[in-house]
């Protein structure tokens, strides 16, 4: 059989293809040289994720300030201490840490960060609960370590001997700002922490011969730098039981934040709903702070408060919104809410507690948390 003759036209076509291929290869960089990545826009991806979470101090502290007699005060203190143990903050902290780890906010404002110090009157071991230490440990166990960068100390109780339980108790209420260690690859830095106590407080005369006390609250600020842009992050918990005092505190906070040299992000439990135009919520709006939930998700929903002590209620009773992340959209750099999410309001978010001997499911707190992602623009 004779060999098939190759067509001259085919040979010419193959040669042309080879020439073109060689031309392309000769113009390309060596295989070991990576092609340069396109340069992103100057502010692409620059975001700050901020959260607010009221931890629930563990019981009704109000039962102490309303006790008419010393025996009733001691009985109420005993019931409160038993409830603090039953509401099991170590288990709840694990649930809260898991929720925060999933969202990994850069900065968190915490309220009701209780410190319960118990001293034995009998020599028997007794537990104490430092909510800050417990939560930081739980966050580290989640692989998302945080550090406390600002703390304001609010009400500090006198030491109260509770003979029926063989303990002496001291309670400290705090609000704390956390920053995630290694946030955004190390691009979020916190400096210039400042803490303040509101001038407006509630004087309380405990039953004689117990001393008079004053229930105070406050706020903290810290300057957070995000890739060269600085915002002032503030955290507060306004008065829950006296509207006049709460509104005075809001005016004091408003005056302080209005003088900030940087755009403000405010996290906190304001104890004021969005309809409260004459109260704390309205005061914050009057200095231009926008509500991240309303901007990103609309005015409906976003409820953050309503679970009942001892946190075992089913279904959820979260039915109103008093916890917020507010922000300044008009400052330099400009801020813009991209999204918002409520944390800890679903049945699956509950913690399993065995501290009473019987397994129970507890809500992480009587509040839900709220988290938002803010786009951070370029300074003017």
For each residue, the residues with C-beta under 8 A, 3 or more apart:
1:
2:
3:
4:
5:
6: 10 11
7: 10 11
8: 11 12
9: 12 13
10: 6 7 13 14
11: 6 7 8 14 15
12: 8 9 15 16
13: 9 10 16 17
14: 10 11 17 18
15: 11 12 18 19
16: 12 13 19 20
17: 13 14 20 21
18: 14 15 21 22
19: 15 16 22 23
20: 16 17 23 24
21: 17 18 24 25
22: 18 19 25 26
23: 19 20 26 27
24: 20 21 27 28
25: 21 22 28
26: 22 23
27: 23 24
28: 24 25
29: 33 35
30: 33
31:
32:
33: 29 30
34:
35: 29
36:
37:
38:
39:
40: 44 45
41: 44
42: 378
43: 46 376 377 378
44: 40 41
45: 40
46: 43 226 227 229 375 376 377
47: 184 226 338 373 374 375 376
48: 106 107 188 224 226 231 265 335 373 374 376
49: 103 104 105 106 107 371 372 373 374
50: 105 106 107 108 109 233 265 267 325 327 371 372 374
51: 100 103 105 107 108 109 267 325 343 369 370 371 372
52: 108 109 110 111 235 267 268 269 323 324 325 369 370 371
53: 96 100 108 109 110 111 323 343 344 365 367 369 370
54: 110 111 112 237 269 305 323 365 366 367 369
55: 89 92 96 110 111 112 113 114 131 135 365
56: 87 92 112 311 365 366 367
57: 61 84 112 114 131 171 173
58: 80 83 84 87 89 114 116 129
59: 63 79 80 81 83 84 87 309
60: 63 80 83 309
61: 57 64 65 80 171 173
62: 65 66 241
63: 59 60 66 67 76 79 80
64: 61 67 73 76 77 80 157 206
65: 61 62 204 206 213 215
66: 62 63
67: 63 64 70 72 73 75 76 206 207
68: 72 207
69: 72 73 207
70: 67 73 74 207 208 209 210
71: 74 75
72: 67 68 69 75 76 207
73: 64 67 69 70 76 77 160 206 207 210
74: 70 71 77 78 160 161 162 163 164
75: 67 71 72 78 79 164
76: 63 64 67 72 73 79 80
77: 64 73 74 80 81 160 162 169
78: 74 75 81 82 162 164 165
79: 59 63 75 76 82 83
80: 58 59 60 61 63 64 76 77 83 84
81: 59 77 78 84 85 116 118 162 165 167 169
82: 78 79 85 86 165
83: 58 59 60 79 80 86 87 309 310
84: 57 58 59 80 81 87 89 114 116 129
85: 81 82 88 127 355
86: 82 83 310 355 356
87: 56 58 59 83 84 92 309 310 311 362
88: 85 91 92 351 353 355 362
89: 55 58 84 92 93 114 129 131 134
90: 93 94 129 134 138
91: 88 94 95 351 352 353 354 355 362
92: 55 56 87 88 89 95 96 311 351 353 362 363 364 365
93: 89 90 96 97 131 134 135 137 138
94: 90 91 97 98 138 141 351
95: 91 92 98 99 344 349 350 351 362 364
96: 53 55 92 93 99 100 135 138 344 364 365 369
97: 93 94 100 101 135 138 139 141 142 144
98: 94 95 101 102 142
99: 95 96 102 103 343 344 349 364 369
100: 51 53 96 97 103 104 105 108 139 142 144 343 369
101: 97 98 104 139 142 143 144
102: 98 99
103: 49 51 99 100 341 343 371
104: 49 100 101 144 180
105: 49 50 51 100 108 180 371
106: 48 49 50 179 180 183 184 188 224 226
107: 48 49 50 51 177 178 179 180 183 188 190 222 224 233 265 267
108: 50 51 52 53 100 105 146 177 178 179 180 267
109: 50 51 52 53 175 176 177 233 234 235 236 267 268
110: 52 53 54 55 113 132 135 175 176 177 178 235
111: 52 53 54 55 175 235 236 237 268 269
112: 54 55 56 57 131 173 175 237 269
113: 55 110 131 132 135 151 173 174 175 176
114: 55 57 58 84 89 129 131 171 172 173 174
115: 129 130 131 132 171 172 174
116: 58 81 84 128 129 130 169 170 171
117: 128 169 170 171 172
118: 81 126 127 128 167 168 169
119: 126 159 167 168 169
120: 123 124 125 126 166 167
121: 161 163 166 167 168
122: 166
123: 120
124: 120 166
125: 120
126: 118 119 120 166 167
127: 85 118
128: 116 117 118
129: 58 84 89 90 114 115 116 134
130: 115 116 133 134
131: 55 57 89 93 112 113 114 115 134 135
132: 110 113 115 135 136 148 151 174 176
133: 130 136 137
134: 89 90 93 129 130 131 137 138
135: 55 93 96 97 110 113 131 132 138 139
136: 132 133 139 140 145 146 147 148 178
137: 93 133 134 140 141
138: 90 93 94 96 97 134 135 141 142
139: 97 100 101 135 136 142 144 145 146
140: 136 137 143 144 145
141: 94 97 137 138
142: 97 98 100 101 138 139
143: 101 140
144: 97 100 101 104 139 140 180
145: 136 139 140 180 181 182
146: 108 136 139 178 179 180 181
147: 136 178 179 181
148: 132 136 151 176 177 178
149: 177 178 179 190 193 222
150: 176 177 190 193 194 195 220 221 222 235
151: 113 132 148 174 175 176 177 195 220
152: 174 175 195 196 197 218 219 220 235
153: 156 172 173 174 195 218
154: 172 173 174 175 197 216 217 218 237
155: 171 172 173 213 215 216 217
156: 153 170 171 172 173
157: 64 160 169 170 171 172 213
158: 170 210 211 213
159: 119 168 169 170
160: 73 74 77 157 168 169 170
161: 74 121 167 168
162: 74 77 78 81 165 166 167 168 169
163: 74 121 166
164: 74 75 78
165: 78 81 82 162
166: 120 121 122 124 126 162 163
167: 81 118 119 120 121 126 161 162
168: 118 119 121 159 160 161 162
169: 77 81 116 117 118 119 157 159 160 162
170: 116 117 156 157 158 159 160
171: 57 61 114 115 116 117 155 156 157
172: 114 115 117 153 154 155 156 157
173: 57 61 112 113 114 153 154 155 156 217
174: 113 114 115 132 151 152 153 154
175: 109 110 111 112 113 151 152 154 217 218 219 220 235 236 237 268
176: 109 110 113 132 148 150 151 220 235
177: 107 108 109 110 148 149 150 151 190 193 220 222 233 235
178: 107 108 110 136 146 147 148 149
179: 106 107 108 146 147 149 183 188 190 222 224
180: 104 105 106 107 108 144 145 146 183 188
181: 145 146 147
182: 145 185 186
183: 106 107 179 180 186 187 188
184: 47 106 187 188 226 227
185: 182
186: 182 183
187: 183 184 226 227
188: 48 106 107 179 180 183 184 224 225 226
189: 224 225
190: 107 149 150 177 179 193 222 223 224 225 233
191: 222 223 225
192: 221 222 223
193: 149 150 177 190 220 221 222
194: 150 220 221 222
195: 150 151 152 153 218 219 220
196: 152 218 219 220 256
197: 152 154 216 217 218
198: 201 216 217 218 219 248 249 252 253
199: 248 252
200: 239 245 248 249 252
201: 198 214 215 216 217 245
202: 214 215 239 241 242 245
203: 212 213 214 215
204: 65 212 213 214 215
205: 212
206: 64 65 67 73 210 211 212 213
207: 67 68 69 70 72 73 210
208: 70
209: 70
210: 70 73 158 206 207
211: 158 206
212: 203 204 205 206
213: 65 155 157 158 203 204 206
214: 201 202 203 204
215: 65 155 201 202 203 204
216: 154 155 197 198 201
217: 154 155 173 175 197 198 201 236 237 238 239 249
218: 152 153 154 175 195 196 197 198 236
219: 152 175 195 196 198 234 235 236 253 256 268
220: 150 151 152 175 176 177 193 194 195 196 234 235 236
221: 150 192 193 194 232 233 234 235 256 260
222: 107 149 150 177 179 190 191 192 193 194 232 233
223: 190 191 192 230 231 232 233 262
224: 48 106 107 179 188 189 190 230 231 232 233 265
225: 188 189 190 191 228 229 230
226: 46 47 48 106 184 187 188 229 230 231 376
227: 46 184 187 376
228: 225 379
229: 46 225 226 333 376 377 378 379
230: 223 224 225 226 262 333
231: 48 223 224 226 262 263 264 265 331 333 335 376
232: 221 222 223 224 257 260 261 262 263 264 265
233: 50 107 109 177 190 221 222 223 224 264 265 266 267
234: 109 219 220 221 253 257 264 265 266 267 268
235: 52 109 110 111 150 152 175 176 177 219 220 221 266 267 268
236: 109 111 175 217 218 219 220 249 253 266 268 269 270
237: 54 111 112 154 175 217 268 269 271
238: 217 246 249 250 253 268 269 270 271 272 280
239: 200 202 217 242 245 246 249 271
240: 246 271
241: 62 202
242: 202 239 245 246
243: 246 247 279
244: 247 248
245: 200 201 202 239 242 248 249
246: 238 239 240 242 243 249 250 271 272 279 280
247: 243 244 250 251 278 279 280 283
248: 198 199 200 244 245 251 252
249: 198 200 217 236 238 239 245 246 252 253 280
250: 238 246 247 253 254 270 272 279 280 283 284
251: 247 248 254 255 283
252: 198 199 200 248 249 255 256
253: 198 219 234 236 238 249 250 256 257 283 284
254: 250 251 257 258 283 284 286 287
255: 251 252 258 259
256: 196 219 221 252 253 259 260
257: 232 234 253 254 260 264 266 284 287 289
258: 254 255 287
259: 255 256
260: 221 232 256 257 263 264
261: 232
262: 223 230 231 232 331
263: 231 232 260 327 328 330 331 332 333 334 335
264: 231 232 233 234 257 260 289 326 327 328 331
265: 48 50 107 224 231 232 233 234 325 326 327 328 335 374
266: 233 234 235 236 257 284 289 324 325 326 327
267: 50 51 52 107 108 109 233 234 235 324 325 326
268: 52 109 111 175 219 234 235 236 237 238 323 324
269: 52 54 111 112 236 237 238 305 322 323 367
270: 236 238 250 280 281 284 322 323 324
271: 237 238 239 240 246 280 322
272: 238 246 250 276 279 280 281 282 322
273: 276 281 320 321 322
274: 281 291 294 299 321
275: 281
276: 272 273 279 280 281 282
277: 281 282 285
278: 247 282
279: 243 246 247 250 272 276 282 283
280: 238 246 247 249 250 270 271 272 276 283 284
281: 270 272 273 274 275 276 277 284 285 324
282: 272 276 277 278 279 285 286
283: 247 250 251 253 254 279 280 286 287
284: 250 253 254 257 266 270 280 281 287 289 326
285: 277 281 282 288 289 291
286: 254 282 283
287: 254 257 258 283 284
288: 285 328 329 330
289: 257 264 266 284 285 326 327 328
290: 294 295 326 327 328 329 337
291: 274 285 294 295 324 326
292: 295 296 324 325 326 327 337 340 370 372 374
293: 296 297 302 321 324 325 340 370 372
294: 274 290 291 297 298 299 302
295: 290 291 292 329 336 337 340
296: 292 293 337 338 339 340 372
297: 293 294 301 302 339 340
298: 294 301
299: 274 294
300:
301: 297 298 342
302: 293 294 297 321 340 342 370
303: 306 318 319 320 321 342 345 368
304: 318 320 321 322 323 342 345 367 368 369 370
305: 54 269 318 319 320 321 322 323 366 367 368
306: 303 316 317 318 319 320 366
307: 311 313 316 317 318 363 365 366 367
308: 311 313 317 366
309: 59 60 83 87 366
310: 83 86 87 362
311: 56 87 92 307 308 362 363 365 366
312: 360 361 362 363
313: 307 308 316 317 363
314: 347
315: 347
316: 306 307 313 345 346 347 363
317: 306 307 308 313
318: 303 304 305 306 307 345 368
319: 303 305 306
320: 273 303 304 305 306
321: 273 274 293 302 303 304 305 324
322: 269 270 271 272 273 304 305
323: 52 53 54 268 269 270 304 305 367 368 369 370
324: 52 266 267 268 270 281 291 292 293 321 370
325: 50 51 52 265 266 267 292 293 340 370 371 372
326: 264 265 266 267 284 289 290 291 292
327: 50 263 264 265 266 289 290 292 335 337 372 374
328: 263 264 265 288 289 290 331 335
329: 288 290 295 334 335 336
330: 263 288 334
331: 231 262 263 264 328 334 335
332: 263 377 379 380
333: 229 230 231 263 376 377 378 379 380
334: 263 329 330 331 376 377
335: 48 231 263 265 327 328 329 331 374 375 376 377
336: 295 329 374 375 377
337: 290 292 295 296 327 340 372 373 374 375
338: 47 296 372 373 374 375
339: 296 297 372 373
340: 292 293 295 296 297 302 325 337 370 371 372 373
341: 103 370 371 372
342: 301 302 303 304 345 368 369 370
343: 51 53 99 100 103 349 364 368 369 370 371
344: 53 95 96 99 349 363 364 365 367 368 369
345: 303 304 316 318 342 349 368
346: 316 349
347: 314 315 316 350 361
348:
349: 95 99 343 344 345 346 363 364
350: 95 347 361 362 363 364
351: 88 91 92 94 95 361 362 363 364
352: 91 359 360 361 362
353: 88 91 92 356 359 360 361 362
354: 91 357 358 359 360
355: 85 86 88 91
356: 86 353 360
357: 354
358: 354
359: 352 353 354
360: 312 352 353 354 356
361: 312 347 350 351 352 353
362: 87 88 91 92 95 310 311 312 350 351 352 353
363: 92 307 311 312 313 316 344 349 350 351 366
364: 92 95 96 99 343 344 349 350 351
365: 53 54 55 56 92 96 307 311 344 368 369
366: 54 56 305 306 307 308 309 311 363
367: 53 54 56 269 304 305 307 323 344
368: 303 304 305 318 323 342 343 344 345 365
369: 51 52 53 54 96 99 100 304 323 342 343 344 365
370: 51 52 53 292 293 302 304 323 324 325 340 341 342 343
371: 49 50 51 52 103 105 325 340 341 343
372: 49 50 51 292 293 296 325 327 337 338 339 340 341
373: 47 48 49 337 338 339 340
374: 47 48 49 50 265 292 327 335 336 337 338
375: 46 47 335 336 337 338
376: 43 46 47 48 226 227 229 231 333 334 335
377: 43 46 229 332 333 334 335 336
378: 42 43 229 333
379: 228 229 332 333
380: 332 333
